[in-house]
Amino acid sequence: MNEGKVFEQDFKKSVPEDVYYLRLHDSSIGFDIENSTQRFALKSPYDVILFRYPVMYCLELKSTKSGRVSFAGTQPMIRDHQIRELIKAAQYQCRSGFVINFRDTDHTYYIPISAFSAFTHERTEKKSMNEADARGIGVWIPHRKLKVHYRYDLSVLF
């Protein structure tokens, strides 16, 4: 299983029991595009919806080994439609943003979409965000390591 999926599973297992968790799945054509009968693939707006009364959270989860998360260029990790949908959710008073896991340092941050948008508009020359940037605009999410997996202290979100 790829490291991003492992992070998503660890995140899910960290969600408190009194919080509703919904994972939005992308529909996928798969690798056999030429022989597929599917004409298009739906893109999910973000990865996860969490709800603890009275607040809904819309989150896109990212995990990177490279020490940075790209949001521009030909194949960005954070895609334009994800940014647009998180901004849209925030307009309805949802707490929305990115949870970014930097695997090389084992640090994870929650970055509200408002802080991310301000960052990308102020630094128009940048095409990616490194950990120092995330630390400057985000909230560090404490964690503890089990034998192999992690548990995140998501109380910083609630």
Secondary structure, DSSP 8 states (H G I E B T S, - for coil): --HHHHHHHHHHHHS-TTSEEEE-------S-TTT-S-------S-SEEEEETTEEEEEEEEEESSSEEE-SSSS-SS-HHHHHHHHHHHHTT-EEEEEEEETTTTEEEEEEHHHHHHHHHH-TT--EEEHHHHHHHSEE--EEE-SSSEEE-GGGT-
